[in-house]
Amino acid sequence: MSRVWNFSAGPAALPQAVLERAQREMLDWNGSGASVMEQSHRGKRFIEMAAQAEADLRALLAIPADYAVLFLQGGATQHFAQIPMNLAGAGDSADYIVSGHWSAKAVSEAATYVRVNVAASGEADHYLKLPARESWQLDPQAAYVHYTPNETIHGVEFHNIPDVDAVPLVADMSSNILSEPLDVSRFGLIYAGAQKNIGPSGLVLMIIRRDLLQRAGRPMAKIFRYAEHAANDSMLNTPNTWGWYLAGLTFQWLQEQGGIAVIGERNRAKAELLYQAIDGSGGYYRSPVEPSARSRMNVPFTLHDAALDTAFLKESEAAGLLALKGHKAVGGMRASLYNAVSLEAVKVLTAFMQDFAQRHG
Amino acid sequence: MSRVWNFSAGPAALPQAVLERAQREMLDWNGSGASVMEQSHRGKRFIEMAAQAEADLRALLAIPADYAVLFLQGGATQHFAQIPMNLAGAGDSADYIVSGHWSAKAVSEAATYVRVNVAASGEADHYLKLPARESWQLDPQAAYVHYTPNETIHGVEFHNIPDVDAVPLVADMSSNILSEPLDVSRFGLIYAGAQKNIGPSGLVLMIIRRDLLQRAGRPMAKIFRYAEHAANDSMLNTPNTWGWYLAGLTFQWLQEQGGIAVIGERNRAKAELLYQAIDGSGGYYRSPVEPSARSRMNVPFTLHDAALDTAFLKESEAAGLLALKGHKAVGGMRASLYNAVSLEAVKVLTAFMQDFAQRHG
């Protein structure tokens, strides 16, 4: 069939131009007579591509020189555990801000490796609003502060970087990296599973301030140590070469779009259009999230009558609108609006929503 | 350019039919209107594909029902560490057979998590022969015995599965899995990085006897625990969906070839042809490895005069023969003959070698 309008929360839509290029180059990449997947990661061609991908990312986000960029594996979930292994020594504690499903999971995976202090939580508010910065019980001696700027399931997003003084700020940006301009210098460590705004699943991008690579952490195998990955240009072992390549193509595509400022404007416009369609529906559709905390990337919404959910999903799929079913923890619908989702896709969605409301009024 | 004859040690050649199918399906997989990379791993289409891939692998290797099959990340290197984390409790020791670069690395990554007993080593023989089974100093109380059936750098391969009595045998089969029929029931745990005989890098396949999933191991985050991955059908977190898909296509291709018995015969014939060309060259080419330990998958060889190495590499590349340079630890040349390397490719290589010897005699 023809390409659908894909609102998947992840693994999510990729830019069509990226897929088309990967398709063209599948059997003969870069004049090598072989696929990029069939190349040694230690070969000249692959190393050049890998370095260009990093350079393009550095340019897109204006990453300062005192930050290393790593291309890792394991998903963000593995790094929920690996970050405390690397950044916390014996007896250390770390502050965690719990704003939804993923930050809660970060806590549970970290707990084996660091004394976790939940400095603030939105749980009592069912994660429909964010715990106000003034309420955070931060420990100035913490090894780091961890938070999740965007929660994909609950659809809440921090719209400002919290000030945590001198303690390194660690952010799981899996679902909002590269979605708007970012002041990297405010962070100690940024990490992101690739499968939303970067590329295919199985790749994790990390941006880490180099001084944090000096921390001893706990005893661990070399393969878990970020400093080793940094010292080996992320080729301590065989990286996910296909993921790295796709990420590089996505970075080029972002540049061709005009860079992150342009993408940020587009993302703002996309989210506004959808929230307006929800808020302007006279209660037919509802956003459960407090307006100030609404995510630009993941928009959960409910129908006024949950009995209509099945019809909504069936008809939207028939109309070529993919993956609108909400997460089971929240129910209802969810539209994810990552970078590769066009403004046109959101227009098609909102038009469908209006039409559905009229027909099923 | 046209497709080359690819002898890369890994990431290695993939079957051309697999690449062509992935190319065709790149923008519209399985009638979904989206790439396989753009699908939720929790969606019906992906789950069906994933289950079929596992079923096909089980059929290919006749994997008994009391073994779980896992699709993981991190490369074999991460599992050098993760295996002792899972299989060894506090105070346990494990036996390691060191037969080359990779088994030595398995020891160093494991050492944080288990008391390593090097039960045998080929180091004194420069890893050019295998330590005889009679010489192994095994501990009947060991948590497991770890060995590397095939060493890609030194080109040595065990041609029989060692008997280690009741202690679970753990094998890093990254470079020889699926290359010949295998009696899985002889093993406690088999694992393999995908990038040689399975698919692209960034995926690790594991076959583990289910009773070993009951071991407590050491305290660790859930994401490191194989039992959790098994209980969640390898979807504890987002898997490498592209790698899984390519692995599934490769399993189908193996079936189309006639299964592993046919592949095993083909691999034997390929290796014989190349070793005959080396041994029959009157000393122009030499294999440094003891004949009984020669690998079918990775064939290192030297030229009688190392001053000819540069010319050999330049001319072979010009003739469309890719990645013949030996590993820097060994020098000379190396041809890797994984499943996707055809008998025809080996014929082209041996013809080139004979021609080169005549011209540079």
HADDOCK unambig.tbl for C-alpha pairs under 7 A between the chains (distance, minus, plus):
assign (segid A and resid 1 and name CA) (segid B and resid 28 and name CA) 6.96 0.50 0.50
assign (segid A and resid 1 and name CA) (segid B and resid 31 and name CA) 5.77 0.50 0.50
assign (segid A and resid 1 and name CA) (segid B and resid 32 and name CA) 6.99 0.50 0.50
assign (segid A and resid 1 and name CA) (segid B and resid 33 and name CA) 5.40 0.50 0.50
assign (segid A and resid 2 and name CA) (segid B and resid 33 and name CA) 5.42 0.50 0.50
assign (segid A and resid 3 and name CA) (segid B and resid 28 and name CA) 6.69 0.50 0.50
assign (segid A and resid 3 and name CA) (segid B and resid 33 and name CA) 4.27 0.50 0.50
assign (segid A and resid 3 and name CA) (segid B and resid 34 and name CA) 5.84 0.50 0.50
assign (segid A and resid 4 and name CA) (segid B and resid 33 and name CA) 5.08 0.50 0.50
assign (segid A and resid 4 and name CA) (segid B and resid 34 and name CA) 6.42 0.50 0.50
assign (segid A and resid 8 and name CA) (segid B and resid 40 and name CA) 6.65 0.50 0.50
assign (segid A and resid 10 and name CA) (segid B and resid 40 and name CA) 5.79 0.50 0.50
assign (segid A and resid 11 and name CA) (segid B and resid 37 and name CA) 6.48 0.50 0.50
assign (segid A and resid 11 and name CA) (segid B and resid 38 and name CA) 5.25 0.50 0.50
assign (segid A and resid 11 and name CA) (segid B and resid 39 and name CA) 5.65 0.50 0.50
assign (segid A and resid 11 and name CA) (segid B and resid 40 and name CA) 5.29 0.50 0.50
assign (segid A and resid 12 and name CA) (segid B and resid 38 and name CA) 4.72 0.50 0.50
assign (segid A and resid 12 and name CA) (segid B and resid 39 and name CA) 6.51 0.50 0.50
assign (segid A and resid 13 and name CA) (segid B and resid 38 and name CA) 4.92 0.50 0.50
assign (segid A and resid 14 and name CA) (segid B and resid 38 and name CA) 6.58 0.50 0.50
assign (segid A and resid 19 and name CA) (segid B and resid 26 and name CA) 6.70 0.50 0.50
assign (segid A and resid 19 and name CA) (segid B and resid 27 and name CA) 6.59 0.50 0.50
assign (segid A and resid 23 and name CA) (segid B and resid 23 and name CA) 5.17 0.50 0.50
assign (segid A and resid 23 and name CA) (segid B and resid 26 and name CA) 6.15 0.50 0.50
assign (segid A and resid 26 and name CA) (segid B and resid 19 and name CA) 6.70 0.50 0.50
assign (segid A and resid 26 and name CA) (segid B and resid 23 and name CA) 6.15 0.50 0.50
assign (segid A and resid 27 and name CA) (segid B and resid 19 and name CA) 6.59 0.50 0.50
assign (segid A and resid 28 and name CA) (segid B and resid 1 and name CA) 6.94 0.50 0.50
assign (segid A and resid 28 and name CA) (segid B and resid 3 and name CA) 6.71 0.50 0.50
assign (segid A and resid 31 and name CA) (segid B and resid 1 and name CA) 5.75 0.50 0.50
assign (segid A and resid 32 and name CA) (segid B and resid 1 and name CA) 6.97 0.50 0.50
assign (segid A and resid 33 and name CA) (segid B and resid 1 and name CA) 5.39 0.50 0.50
assign (segid A and resid 33 and name CA) (segid B and resid 2 and name CA) 5.39 0.50 0.50
assign (segid A and resid 33 and name CA) (segid B and resid 3 and name CA) 4.27 0.50 0.50
assign (segid A and resid 33 and name CA) (segid B and resid 4 and name CA) 5.08 0.50 0.50
assign (segid A and resid 34 and name CA) (segid B and resid 3 and name CA) 5.86 0.50 0.50
assign (segid A and resid 34 and name CA) (segid B and resid 4 and name CA) 6.42 0.50 0.50
assign (segid A and resid 37 and name CA) (segid B and resid 11 and name CA) 6.48 0.50 0.50
assign (segid A and resid 37 and name CA) (segid B and resid 200 and name CA) 5.69 0.50 0.50
assign (segid A and resid 38 and name CA) (segid B and resid 11 and name CA) 5.24 0.50 0.50
assign (segid A and resid 38 and name CA) (segid B and resid 12 and name CA) 4.72 0.50 0.50
assign (segid A and resid 38 and name CA) (segid B and resid 13 and name CA) 4.91 0.50 0.50
assign (segid A and resid 38 and name CA) (segid B and resid 14 and name CA) 6.58 0.50 0.50
assign (segid A and resid 39 and name CA) (segid B and resid 11 and name CA) 5.64 0.50 0.50
assign (segid A and resid 39 and name CA) (segid B and resid 12 and name CA) 6.50 0.50 0.50
assign (segid A and resid 40 and name CA) (segid B and resid 8 and name CA) 6.65 0.50 0.50
assign (segid A and resid 40 and name CA) (segid B and resid 10 and name CA) 5.80 0.50 0.50
assign (segid A and resid 40 and name CA) (segid B and resid 11 and name CA) 5.28 0.50 0.50
assign (segid A and resid 73 and name CA) (segid B and resid 73 and name CA) 6.50 0.50 0.50
assign (segid A and resid 73 and name CA) (segid B and resid 74 and name CA) 5.52 0.50 0.50
assign (segid A and resid 74 and name CA) (segid B and resid 73 and name CA) 5.52 0.50 0.50
assign (segid A and resid 74 and name CA) (segid B and resid 74 and name CA) 5.79 0.50 0.50
assign (segid A and resid 75 and name CA) (segid B and resid 238 and name CA) 6.85 0.50 0.50
assign (segid A and resid 77 and name CA) (segid B and resid 223 and name CA) 6.83 0.50 0.50
assign (segid A and resid 77 and name CA) (segid B and resid 237 and name CA) 6.77 0.50 0.50
assign (segid A and resid 78 and name CA) (segid B and resid 223 and name CA) 5.90 0.50 0.50
assign (segid A and resid 81 and name CA) (segid B and resid 221 and name CA) 6.21 0.50 0.50
assign (segid A and resid 109 and name CA) (segid B and resid 221 and name CA) 5.04 0.50 0.50
assign (segid A and resid 109 and name CA) (segid B and resid 222 and name CA) 6.43 0.50 0.50
assign (segid A and resid 110 and name CA) (segid B and resid 221 and name CA) 6.95 0.50 0.50
assign (segid A and resid 112 and name CA) (segid B and resid 219 and name CA) 6.92 0.50 0.50
assign (segid A and resid 112 and name CA) (segid B and resid 220 and name CA) 5.94 0.50 0.50
assign (segid A and resid 112 and name CA) (segid B and resid 221 and name CA) 6.04 0.50 0.50
assign (segid A and resid 200 and name CA) (segid B and resid 37 and name CA) 5.70 0.50 0.50
assign (segid A and resid 201 and name CA) (segid B and resid 238 and name CA) 6.82 0.50 0.50
assign (segid A and resid 201 and name CA) (segid B and resid 239 and name CA) 6.65 0.50 0.50
assign (segid A and resid 201 and name CA) (segid B and resid 240 and name CA) 5.12 0.50 0.50
assign (segid A and resid 201 and name CA) (segid B and resid 241 and name CA) 6.21 0.50 0.50
assign (segid A and resid 202 and name CA) (segid B and resid 202 and name CA) 6.48 0.50 0.50
assign (segid A and resid 202 and name CA) (segid B and resid 239 and name CA) 6.21 0.50 0.50
assign (segid A and resid 202 and name CA) (segid B and resid 240 and name CA) 4.24 0.50 0.50
assign (segid A and resid 219 and name CA) (segid B and resid 112 and name CA) 6.91 0.50 0.50
assign (segid A and resid 220 and name CA) (segid B and resid 112 and name CA) 5.94 0.50 0.50
assign (segid A and resid 221 and name CA) (segid B and resid 81 and name CA) 6.22 0.50 0.50
assign (segid A and resid 221 and name CA) (segid B and resid 109 and name CA) 5.03 0.50 0.50
assign (segid A and resid 221 and name CA) (segid B and resid 110 and name CA) 6.95 0.50 0.50
assign (segid A and resid 221 and name CA) (segid B and resid 112 and name CA) 6.05 0.50 0.50
assign (segid A and resid 222 and name CA) (segid B and resid 109 and name CA) 6.45 0.50 0.50
assign (segid A and resid 223 and name CA) (segid B and resid 77 and name CA) 6.84 0.50 0.50
assign (segid A and resid 223 and name CA) (segid B and resid 78 and name CA) 5.91 0.50 0.50
assign (segid A and resid 237 and name CA) (segid B and resid 77 and name CA) 6.78 0.50 0.50
assign (segid A and resid 238 and name CA) (segid B and resid 75 and name CA) 6.83 0.50 0.50
assign (segid A and resid 238 and name CA) (segid B and resid 201 and name CA) 6.83 0.50 0.50
assign (segid A and resid 239 and name CA) (segid B and resid 201 and name CA) 6.65 0.50 0.50
assign (segid A and resid 239 and name CA) (segid B and resid 202 and name CA) 6.21 0.50 0.50
assign (segid A and resid 240 and name CA) (segid B and resid 201 and name CA) 5.13 0.50 0.50
assign (segid A and resid 240 and name CA) (segid B and resid 202 and name CA) 4.24 0.50 0.50
assign (segid A and resid 241 and name CA) (segid B and resid 201 and name CA) 6.24 0.50 0.50
